[in-house]
Amino acid sequence: MGVSREAIKRPLYEVYQRRLLHKLQADRLPRHIGVIHDGHRRYARAEGLPDYASSYRAGMRKFEEFLSWAEELGIPAVTCWLLSTENLKRPPEELEPYYDVLIELFDRIPAAVEGHDVKVRFIGSLDLLPGRLVEAAKRLEEACGSGSRRLTIALAYGGRQEIVDATRDLVAKLATEGLSGEEIAGRIDADALARHLYTADLPDPDLVVRTSGEARLSGFLLWQAAYAEYAFVDVYWPAFRRVDFLRAMRDFTLRDRRYGR
């Protein structure tokens, strides 16, 4: 019986990963990574899986692996986009299985991050989601309510809506101070608006990773990622490997960040 190609590659990848790890400069690693977990449905079709739920489950297992990789490097903050507002337009036969998989994931995360000092928080329009999913999200937030490291999960999230919500919150706050319309307009600036974003208590992302070969943000952290670096990885999310993650980290540490200058 022959040896599979994957069995041959595995030790080579392990050597390569060790080399990548050795070359990483800890003081140049990102403080905050944003991740767009793209490609579940295309992965299911490419792999001939019986249904999308199978690829969703593979992707969420990969999500847990990813958390361990980020923890290994001591990344202080990770924001993961697991469901967009646009995704909510998909037919129920696609969304309902995904909701089930997300609930399973949220119930597993407390054990997965136990002892890693992780605080979990959700951002997005959770009021658009079914109650059972919202309840699972709340259980997770309560179970992981404190920690110096941050895991933020974007659910029913859209970057444009976040900016609209931040603007509304800021204007409402200023209106309570009895200011005129002209005075309110004069108090709206970039710093004031940033304080009302969903992620106001986090540093802006240094690196945004998107899988599946798509080279766009699709509305993810539009304001916060203005000066982020980007890593567009060809593989679908369920096939994303530790070596892909380490390559992205290596490339990030080698970049000369200019912040628009």
C-alpha positions as protocol buffer text, in pm:
chain_id: "A"
residue {
  index: 1
  type: MET
  ca { x: 0 y: 0 z: 0 }
}
residue {
  index: 2
  type: GLY
  ca { x: 154 y: 333 z: -111 }
}
residue {
  index: 3
  type: VAL
  ca { x: 221 y: 632 z: 110 }
}
residue {
  index: 4
  type: SER
  ca { x: -17 y: 922 z: 52 }
}
residue {
  index: 5
  type: ARG
  ca { x: 109 y: 1254 z: -78 }
}
residue {
  index: 6
  type: GLU
  ca { x: -11 y: 1425 z: 240 }
}
residue {
  index: 7
  type: ALA
  ca { x: 187 y: 1183 z: 455 }
}
residue {
  index: 8
  type: ILE
  ca { x: 500 y: 1271 z: 258 }
}
residue {
  index: 9
  type: LYS
  ca { x: 437 y: 1645 z: 283 }
}
residue {
  index: 10
  type: ARG
  ca { x: 359 y: 1650 z: 655 }
}
residue {
  index: 11
  type: PRO
  ca { x: 717 y: 1626 z: 790 }
}
residue {
  index: 12
  type: LEU
  ca { x: 836 y: 1879 z: 532 }
}
residue {
  index: 13
  type: TYR
  ca { x: 571 y: 2126 z: 644 }
}
residue {
  index: 14
  type: GLU
  ca { x: 668 y: 2069 z: 1007 }
}
residue {
  index: 15
  type: VAL
  ca { x: 1030 y: 2159 z: 929 }
}
residue {
  index: 16
  type: TYR
  ca { x: 917 y: 2464 z: 730 }
}
residue {
  index: 17
  type: GLN
  ca { x: 687 y: 2577 z: 1013 }
}
residue {
  index: 18
  type: ARG
  ca { x: 970 y: 2557 z: 1264 }
}
residue {
  index: 19
  type: ARG
  ca { x: 1184 y: 2771 z: 1036 }
}
residue {
  index: 20
  type: LEU
  ca { x: 905 y: 3027 z: 999 }
}
residue {
  index: 21
  type: LEU
  ca { x: 855 y: 3039 z: 1375 }
}
residue {
  index: 22
  type: HIS
  ca { x: 1228 y: 3085 z: 1430 }
}
residue {
  index: 23
  type: LYS
  ca { x: 1236 y: 3382 z: 1191 }
}
residue {
  index: 24
  type: LEU
  ca { x: 941 y: 3568 z: 1346 }
}
residue {
  index: 25
  type: GLN
  ca { x: 1034 y: 3883 z: 1535 }
}
residue {
  index: 26
  type: ALA
  ca { x: 808 y: 3894 z: 1839 }
}
residue {
  index: 27
  type: ASP
  ca { x: 823 y: 4273 z: 1869 }
}
residue {
  index: 28
  type: ARG
  ca { x: 696 y: 4314 z: 1510 }
}
residue {
  index: 29
  type: LEU
  ca { x: 397 y: 4080 z: 1533 }
}
residue {
  index: 30
  type: PRO
  ca { x: 49 y: 4233 z: 1499 }
}
residue {
  index: 31
  type: ARG
  ca { x: -133 y: 4335 z: 1817 }
}
residue {
  index: 32
  type: HIS
  ca { x: -472 y: 4286 z: 1653 }
}
residue {
  index: 33
  type: ILE
  ca { x: -561 y: 4051 z: 1367 }
}
residue {
  index: 34
  type: GLY
  ca { x: -888 y: 4062 z: 1176 }
}
residue {
  index: 35
  type: VAL
  ca { x: -997 y: 3747 z: 991 }
}
residue {
  index: 36
  type: ILE
  ca { x: -1252 y: 3699 z: 713 }
}
residue {
  index: 37
  type: HIS
  ca { x: -1329 y: 3326 z: 711 }
}
residue {
  index: 38
  type: ASP
  ca { x: -1428 y: 3288 z: 348 }
}
residue {
  index: 39
  type: GLY
  ca { x: -1488 y: 2990 z: 120 }
}
residue {
  index: 40
  type: HIS
  ca { x: -1697 y: 2733 z: 310 }
}
residue {
  index: 41
  type: ARG
  ca { x: -1944 y: 2664 z: 32 }
}
residue {
  index: 42
  type: ARG
  ca { x: -1679 y: 2652 z: -241 }
}
residue {
  index: 43
  type: TYR
  ca { x: -1479 y: 2414 z: -24 }
}
residue {
  index: 44
  type: ALA
  ca { x: -1781 y: 2184 z: 6 }
}
residue {
  index: 45
  type: ARG
  ca { x: -1823 y: 2177 z: -371 }
}
residue {
  index: 46
  type: ALA
  ca { x: -1451 y: 2129 z: -439 }
}
residue {
  index: 47
  type: GLU
  ca { x: -1424 y: 1843 z: -189 }
}
residue {
  index: 48
  type: GLY
  ca { x: -1748 y: 1676 z: -292 }
}
residue {
  index: 49
  type: LEU
  ca { x: -1895 y: 1703 z: 58 }
}
residue {
  index: 50
  type: PRO
  ca { x: -2256 y: 1590 z: 103 }
}
residue {
  index: 51
  type: ASP
  ca { x: -2378 y: 1929 z: 228 }
}
residue {
  index: 52
  type: TYR
  ca { x: -2266 y: 2275 z: 336 }
}
residue {
  index: 53
  type: ALA
  ca { x: -2305 y: 2180 z: 703 }
}
residue {
  index: 54
  type: SER
  ca { x: -2006 y: 1948 z: 663 }
}
residue {
  index: 55
  type: SER
  ca { x: -1784 y: 2232 z: 540 }
}
residue {
  index: 56
  type: TYR
  ca { x: -1922 y: 2467 z: 807 }
}
residue {
  index: 57
  type: ARG
  ca { x: -1820 y: 2219 z: 1076 }
}
residue {
  index: 58
  type: ALA
  ca { x: -1476 y: 2177 z: 919 }
}
residue {
  index: 59
  type: GLY
  ca { x: -1442 y: 2555 z: 913 }
}
residue {
  index: 60
  type: MET
  ca { x: -1538 y: 2599 z: 1277 }
}
residue {
  index: 61
  type: ARG
  ca { x: -1292 y: 2328 z: 1383 }
}
residue {
  index: 62
  type: LYS
  ca { x: -1034 y: 2527 z: 1189 }
}
residue {
  index: 63
  type: PHE
  ca { x: -1148 y: 2835 z: 1379 }
}
residue {
  index: 64
  type: GLU
  ca { x: -1059 y: 2663 z: 1706 }
}
residue {
  index: 65
  type: GLU
  ca { x: -720 y: 2563 z: 1567 }
}
residue {
  index: 66
  type: PHE
  ca { x: -662 y: 2921 z: 1459 }
}
residue {
  index: 67
  type: LEU
  ca { x: -728 y: 3045 z: 1811 }
}
residue {
  index: 68
  type: SER
  ca { x: -454 y: 2815 z: 1938 }
}
residue {
  index: 69
  type: TRP
  ca { x: -212 y: 2944 z: 1673 }
}
residue {
  index: 70
  type: ALA
  ca { x: -280 y: 3305 z: 1772 }
}
residue {
  index: 71
  type: GLU
  ca { x: -242 y: 3216 z: 2139 }
}
residue {
  index: 72
  type: GLU
  ca { x: 90 y: 3044 z: 2065 }
}
residue {
  index: 73
  type: LEU
  ca { x: 226 y: 3373 z: 1925 }
}
residue {
  index: 74
  type: GLY
  ca { x: 75 y: 3580 z: 2204 }
}
residue {
  index: 75
  type: ILE
  ca { x: -149 y: 3788 z: 1973 }
}
residue {
  index: 76
  type: PRO
  ca { x: -343 y: 4017 z: 2213 }
}
residue {
  index: 77
  type: ALA
  ca { x: -657 y: 4065 z: 2002 }
}
residue {
  index: 78
  type: VAL
  ca { x: -837 y: 3877 z: 1725 }
}
residue {
  index: 79
  type: THR
  ca { x: -1157 y: 3982 z: 1551 }
}
residue {
  index: 80
  type: CYS
  ca { x: -1328 y: 3713 z: 1343 }
}
residue {
  index: 81
  type: TRP
  ca { x: -1608 y: 3776 z: 1094 }
}
residue {
  index: 82
  type: LEU
  ca { x: -1832 y: 3471 z: 1107 }
}
residue {
  index: 83
  type: LEU
  ca { x: -2153 y: 3613 z: 957 }
}
residue {
  index: 84
  type: SER
  ca { x: -2221 y: 3926 z: 755 }
}
residue {
  index: 85
  type: THR
  ca { x: -2547 y: 4112 z: 713 }
}
residue {
  index: 86
  type: GLU
  ca { x: -2531 y: 4017 z: 343 }
}
residue {
  index: 87
  type: ASN
  ca { x: -2508 y: 3649 z: 442 }
}
residue {
  index: 88
  type: LEU
  ca { x: -2851 y: 3684 z: 602 }
}
residue {
  index: 89
  type: LYS
  ca { x: -3002 y: 3711 z: 253 }
}
residue {
  index: 90
  type: ARG
  ca { x: -2913 y: 3349 z: 181 }
}
residue {
  index: 91
  type: PRO
  ca { x: -3197 y: 3093 z: 175 }
}
residue {
  index: 92
  type: PRO
  ca { x: -3304 y: 2937 z: 507 }
}
residue {
  index: 93
  type: GLU
  ca { x: -3183 y: 2593 z: 398 }
}
residue {
  index: 94
  type: GLU
  ca { x: -2827 y: 2736 z: 398 }
}
residue {
  index: 95
  type: LEU
  ca { x: -2856 y: 2958 z: 704 }
}
residue {
  index: 96
  type: GLU
  ca { x: -3023 y: 2721 z: 948 }
}
residue {
  index: 97
  type: PRO
  ca { x: -2747 y: 2456 z: 934 }
}
residue {
  index: 98
  type: TYR
  ca { x: -2488 y: 2731 z: 976 }
}
residue {
  index: 99
  type: TYR
  ca { x: -2669 y: 2863 z: 1284 }
}
residue {
  index: 100
  type: ASP
  ca { x: -2659 y: 2510 z: 1428 }
}
residue {
  index: 101
  type: VAL
  ca { x: -2283 y: 2488 z: 1366 }
}
residue {
  index: 102
  type: LEU
  ca { x: -2223 y: 2829 z: 1522 }
}
residue {
  index: 103
  type: ILE
  ca { x: -2415 y: 2730 z: 1835 }
}
residue {
  index: 104
  type: GLU
  ca { x: -2203 y: 2415 z: 1860 }
}
residue {
  index: 105
  type: LEU
  ca { x: -1889 y: 2628 z: 1825 }
}
residue {
  index: 106
  type: PHE
  ca { x: -1996 y: 2883 z: 2086 }
}
residue {
  index: 107
  type: ASP
  ca { x: -2067 y: 2601 z: 2333 }
}
residue {
  index: 108
  type: ARG
  ca { x: -1716 y: 2457 z: 2275 }
}
residue {
  index: 109
  type: ILE
  ca { x: -1513 y: 2779 z: 2292 }
}
residue {
  index: 110
  type: PRO
  ca { x: -1503 y: 2814 z: 2674 }
}
residue {
  index: 111
  type: ALA
  ca { x: -1323 y: 2481 z: 2701 }
}
residue {
  index: 112
  type: ALA
  ca { x: -1100 y: 2564 z: 2403 }
}
residue {
  index: 113
  type: VAL
  ca { x: -975 y: 2890 z: 2559 }
}
residue {
  index: 114
  type: GLU
  ca { x: -973 y: 2779 z: 2921 }
}
residue {
  index: 115
  type: GLY
  ca { x: -657 y: 2902 z: 3092 }
}
residue {
  index: 116
  type: HIS
  ca { x: -569 y: 3137 z: 2804 }
}
residue {
  index: 117
  type: ASP
  ca { x: -700 y: 3456 z: 2970 }
}
residue {
  index: 118
  type: VAL
  ca { x: -944 y: 3532 z: 2686 }
}
residue {
  index: 119
  type: LYS
  ca { x: -1242 y: 3766 z: 2695 }
}
residue {
  index: 120
  type: VAL
  ca { x: -1505 y: 3706 z: 2425 }
}
residue {
  index: 121
  type: ARG
  ca { x: -1739 y: 3973 z: 2291 }
}
residue {
  index: 122
  type: PHE
  ca { x: -1982 y: 3987 z: 1999 }
}
residue {
  index: 123
  type: ILE
  ca { x: -2036 y: 4282 z: 1766 }
}
residue {
  index: 124
  type: GLY
  ca { x: -2299 y: 4333 z: 1498 }
}
residue {
  index: 125
  type: SER
  ca { x: -2675 y: 4347 z: 1463 }
}
residue {
  index: 126
  type: LEU
  ca { x: -2757 y: 4047 z: 1679 }
}
residue {
  index: 127
  type: ASP
  ca { x: -3122 y: 4154 z: 1686 }
}
residue {
  index: 128
  type: LEU
  ca { x: -3145 y: 4022 z: 1327 }
}
residue {
  index: 129
  type: LEU
  ca { x: -3056 y: 3669 z: 1436 }
}
residue {
  index: 130
  type: PRO
  ca { x: -3274 y: 3385 z: 1570 }
}
residue {
  index: 131
  type: GLY
  ca { x: -3312 y: 3376 z: 1947 }
}
residue {
  index: 132
  type: ARG
  ca { x: -3137 y: 3042 z: 1991 }
}
residue {
  index: 133
  type: LEU
  ca { x: -2819 y: 3178 z: 1830 }
}
residue {
  index: 134
  type: VAL
  ca { x: -2830 y: 3500 z: 2034 }
}
residue {
  index: 135
  type: GLU
  ca { x: -2874 y: 3297 z: 2354 }
}
residue {
  index: 136
  type: ALA
  ca { x: -2567 y: 3087 z: 2266 }
}
residue {
  index: 137
  type: ALA
  ca { x: -2367 y: 3406 z: 2204 }
}
residue {
  index: 138
  type: LYS
  ca { x: -2474 y: 3547 z: 2541 }
}
residue {
  index: 139
  type: ARG
  ca { x: -2378 y: 3223 z: 2716 }
}
residue {
  index: 140
  type: LEU
  ca { x: -2033 y: 3245 z: 2560 }
}
residue {
  index: 141
  type: GLU
  ca { x: -1988 y: 3609 z: 2662 }
}
residue {
  index: 142
  type: GLU
  ca { x: -2088 y: 3523 z: 3018 }
}
residue {
  index: 143
  type: ALA
  ca { x: -1856 y: 3220 z: 3031 }
}
residue {
  index: 144
  type: CYS
  ca { x: -1561 y: 3423 z: 2896 }
}
residue {
  index: 145
  type: GLY
  ca { x: -1639 y: 3764 z: 3045 }
}
residue {
  index: 146
  type: SER
  ca { x: -1288 y: 3869 z: 3146 }
}
residue {
  index: 147
  type: GLY
  ca { x: -933 y: 3834 z: 3025 }
}
residue {
  index: 148
  type: SER
  ca { x: -643 y: 4040 z: 2897 }
}
residue {
  index: 149
  type: ARG
  ca { x: -656 y: 3878 z: 2552 }
}
residue {
  index: 150
  type: ARG
  ca { x: -955 y: 3960 z: 2334 }
}
residue {
  index: 151
  type: LEU
  ca { x: -1161 y: 3752 z: 2095 }
}
residue {
  index: 152
  type: THR
  ca { x: -1424 y: 3958 z: 1915 }
}
residue {
  index: 153
  type: ILE
  ca { x: -1675 y: 3775 z: 1698 }
}
residue {
  index: 154
  type: ALA
  ca { x: -1852 y: 3977 z: 1428 }
}
residue {
  index: 155
  type: LEU
  ca { x: -2198 y: 3831 z: 1376 }
}
residue {
  index: 156
  type: ALA
  ca { x: -2463 y: 3982 z: 1149 }
}
residue {
  index: 157
  type: TYR
  ca { x: -2198 y: 4249 z: 1101 }
}
residue {
  index: 158
  type: GLY
  ca { x: -2161 y: 4512 z: 829 }
}
residue {
  index: 159
  type: GLY
  ca { x: -1897 y: 4784 z: 828 }
}
residue {
  index: 160
  type: ARG
  ca { x: -2123 y: 5052 z: 683 }
}
residue {
  index: 161
  type: GLN
  ca { x: -2389 y: 4980 z: 944 }
}
residue {
  index: 162
  type: GLU
  ca { x: -2127 y: 5009 z: 1218 }
}
residue {
  index: 163
  type: ILE
  ca { x: -2034 y: 5358 z: 1100 }
}
residue {
  index: 164
  type: VAL
  ca { x: -2403 y: 5454 z: 1078 }
}
residue {
  index: 165
  type: ASP
  ca { x: -2460 y: 5324 z: 1432 }
}
residue {
  index: 166
  type: ALA
  ca { x: -2153 y: 5509 z: 1562 }
}
residue {
  index: 167
  type: THR
  ca { x: -2273 y: 5833 z: 1405 }
}
residue {
  index: 168
  type: ARG
  ca { x: -2622 y: 5793 z: 1552 }
}
residue {
  index: 169
  type: ASP
  ca { x: -2480 y: 5720 z: 1897 }
}
residue {
  index: 170
  type: LEU
  ca { x: -2251 y: 6022 z: 1884 }
}
residue {
  index: 171
  type: VAL
  ca { x: -2523 y: 6258 z: 1762 }
}
residue {
  index: 172
  type: ALA
  ca { x: -2768 y: 6127 z: 2025 }
}
residue {
  index: 173
  type: LYS
  ca { x: -2509 y: 6183 z: 2298 }
}
residue {
  index: 174
  type: LEU
  ca { x: -2435 y: 6537 z: 2181 }
}
residue {
  index: 175
  type: ALA
  ca { x: -2808 y: 6613 z: 2154 }
}
residue {
  index: 176
  type: THR
  ca { x: -2853 y: 6529 z: 2523 }
}
residue {
  index: 177
  type: GLU
  ca { x: -2614 y: 6814 z: 2599 }
}
residue {
  index: 178
  type: GLY
  ca { x: -2863 y: 7062 z: 2450 }
}
residue {
  index: 179
  type: LEU
  ca { x: -2640 y: 7158 z: 2157 }
}
residue {
  index: 180
  type: SER
  ca { x: -2773 y: 7313 z: 1839 }
}
residue {
  index: 181
  type: GLY
  ca { x: -2742 y: 7135 z: 1506 }
}
residue {
  index: 182
  type: GLU
  ca { x: -2448 y: 7355 z: 1409 }
}
residue {
  index: 183
  type: GLU
  ca { x: -2275 y: 7289 z: 1742 }
}
residue {
  index: 184
  type: ILE
  ca { x: -2330 y: 6914 z: 1706 }
}
residue {
  index: 185
  type: ALA
  ca { x: -2177 y: 6921 z: 1356 }
}
residue {
  index: 186
  type: GLY
  ca { x: -1876 y: 7104 z: 1495 }
}
residue {
  index: 187
  type: ARG
  ca { x: -1819 y: 6834 z: 1757 }
}
residue {
  index: 188
  type: ILE
  ca { x: -1817 y: 6545 z: 1510 }
}
residue {
  index: 189
  type: ASP
  ca { x: -1466 y: 6448 z: 1413 }
}
residue {
  index: 190
  type: ALA
  ca { x: -1269 y: 6127 z: 1352 }
}
residue {
  index: 191
  type: ASP
  ca { x: -1165 y: 6081 z: 1714 }
}
residue {
  index: 192
  type: ALA
  ca { x: -1516 y: 6137 z: 1848 }
}
residue {
  index: 193
  type: LEU
  ca { x: -1667 y: 5895 z: 1598 }
}
residue {
  index: 194
  type: ALA
  ca { x: -1404 y: 5629 z: 1667 }
}
residue {
  index: 195
  type: ARG
  ca { x: -1504 y: 5631 z: 2035 }
}
residue {
  index: 196
  type: HIS
  ca { x: -1852 y: 5511 z: 1933 }
}
residue {
  index: 197
  type: LEU
  ca { x: -1750 y: 5223 z: 1708 }
}
residue {
  index: 198
  type: TYR
  ca { x: -1826 y: 4866 z: 1816 }
}
residue {
  index: 199
  type: THR
  ca { x: -1453 y: 4810 z: 1875 }
}
residue {
  index: 200
  type: ALA
  ca { x: -1379 y: 5138 z: 2052 }
}
residue {
  index: 201
  type: ASP
  ca { x: -1200 y: 4951 z: 2333 }
}
residue {
  index: 202
  type: LEU
  ca { x: -962 y: 4774 z: 2094 }
}
residue {
  index: 203
  type: PRO
  ca { x: -659 y: 4893 z: 1896 }
}
residue {
  index: 204
  type: ASP
  ca { x: -718 y: 4913 z: 1521 }
}
residue {
  index: 205
  type: PRO
  ca { x: -628 y: 4590 z: 1341 }
}
residue {
  index: 206
  type: ASP
  ca { x: -270 y: 4573 z: 1219 }
}
residue {
  index: 207
  type: LEU
  ca { x: -339 y: 4284 z: 983 }
}
residue {
  index: 208
  type: VAL
  ca { x: -649 y: 4157 z: 806 }
}
residue {
  index: 209
  type: VAL
  ca { x: -643 y: 3802 z: 668 }
}
residue {
  index: 210
  type: ARG
  ca { x: -894 y: 3683 z: 410 }
}
residue {
  index: 211
  type: THR
  ca { x: -905 y: 3331 z: 274 }
}
residue {
  index: 212
  type: SER
  ca { x: -1045 y: 3183 z: -52 }
}
residue {
  index: 213
  type: GLY
  ca { x: -850 y: 3406 z: -292 }
}
residue {
  index: 214
  type: GLU
  ca { x: -1087 y: 3703 z: -276 }
}
residue {
  index: 215
  type: ALA
  ca { x: -894 y: 4032 z: -255 }
}
residue {
  index: 216
  type: ARG
  ca { x: -1145 y: 4268 z: -97 }
}
residue {
  index: 217
  type: LEU
  ca { x: -1272 y: 4366 z: 249 }
}
residue {
  index: 218
  type: SER
  ca { x: -1645 y: 4331 z: 169 }
}
residue {
  index: 219
  type: GLY
  ca { x: -1720 y: 4583 z: 445 }
}
residue {
  index: 220
  type: PHE
  ca { x: -1512 y: 4430 z: 726 }
}
residue {
  index: 221
  type: LEU
  ca { x: -1392 y: 4688 z: 982 }
}
residue {
  index: 222
  type: LEU
  ca { x: -1401 y: 4960 z: 717 }
}
residue {
  index: 223
  type: TRP
  ca { x: -1305 y: 5241 z: 953 }
}
residue {
  index: 224
  type: GLN
  ca { x: -1061 y: 5051 z: 1171 }
}
residue {
  index: 225
  type: ALA
  ca { x: -871 y: 4881 z: 888 }
}
residue {
  index: 226
  type: ALA
  ca { x: -787 y: 5203 z: 705 }
}
residue {
  index: 227
  type: TYR
  ca { x: -414 y: 5155 z: 766 }
}
residue {
  index: 228
  type: ALA
  ca { x: -404 y: 4780 z: 820 }
}
residue {
  index: 229
  type: GLU
  ca { x: -189 y: 4545 z: 618 }
}
residue {
  index: 230
  type: TYR
  ca { x: -367 y: 4269 z: 423 }
}
residue {
  index: 231
  type: ALA
  ca { x: -300 y: 3902 z: 357 }
}
residue {
  index: 232
  type: PHE
  ca { x: -519 y: 3747 z: 88 }
}
residue {
  index: 233
  type: VAL
  ca { x: -471 y: 3370 z: 102 }
}
residue {
  index: 234
  type: ASP
  ca { x: -581 y: 3147 z: -186 }
}
residue {
  index: 235
  type: VAL
  ca { x: -704 y: 2848 z: 16 }
}
residue {
  index: 236
  type: TYR
  ca { x: -1061 y: 2816 z: 140 }
}
residue {
  index: 237
  type: TRP
  ca { x: -1102 y: 2868 z: 514 }
}
residue {
  index: 238
  type: PRO
  ca { x: -1160 y: 2500 z: 607 }
}
residue {
  index: 239
  type: ALA
  ca { x: -829 y: 2419 z: 432 }
}
residue {
  index: 240
  type: PHE
  ca { x: -634 y: 2705 z: 596 }
}
residue {
  index: 241
  type: ARG
  ca { x: -319 y: 2564 z: 756 }
}
residue {
  index: 242
  type: ARG
  ca { x: -87 y: 2671 z: 1033 }
}
residue {
  index: 243
  type: VAL
  ca { x: 183 y: 2719 z: 771 }
}
residue {
  index: 244
  type: ASP
  ca { x: -46 y: 2965 z: 587 }
}
residue {
  index: 245
  type: PHE
  ca { x: -93 y: 3157 z: 912 }
}
residue {
  index: 246
  type: LEU
  ca { x: 280 y: 3164 z: 985 }
}
residue {
  index: 247
  type: ARG
  ca { x: 357 y: 3286 z: 632 }
}
residue {
  index: 248
  type: ALA
  ca { x: 113 y: 3572 z: 682 }
}
residue {
  index: 249
  type: MET
  ca { x: 281 y: 3655 z: 1013 }
}
residue {
  index: 250
  type: ARG
  ca { x: 626 y: 3643 z: 855 }
}
residue {
  index: 251
  type: ASP
  ca { x: 523 y: 3867 z: 566 }
}
residue {
  index: 252
  type: PHE
  ca { x: 366 y: 4114 z: 808 }
}
residue {
  index: 253
  type: THR
  ca { x: 683 y: 4142 z: 1018 }
}
residue {
  index: 254
  type: LEU
  ca { x: 884 y: 4220 z: 703 }
}
residue {
  index: 255
  type: ARG
  ca { x: 661 y: 4506 z: 588 }
}
residue {
  index: 256
  type: ASP
  ca { x: 750 y: 4871 z: 628 }
}
residue {
  index: 257
  type: ARG
  ca { x: 428 y: 5021 z: 761 }
}
residue {
  index: 258
  type: ARG
  ca { x: 373 y: 5380 z: 648 }
}
residue {
  index: 259
  type: TYR
  ca { x: 22 y: 5450 z: 783 }
}
residue {
  index: 260
  type: GLY
  ca { x: -62 y: 5655 z: 474 }
}
residue {
  index: 261
  type: ARG
  ca { x: 251 y: 5869 z: 495 }
}
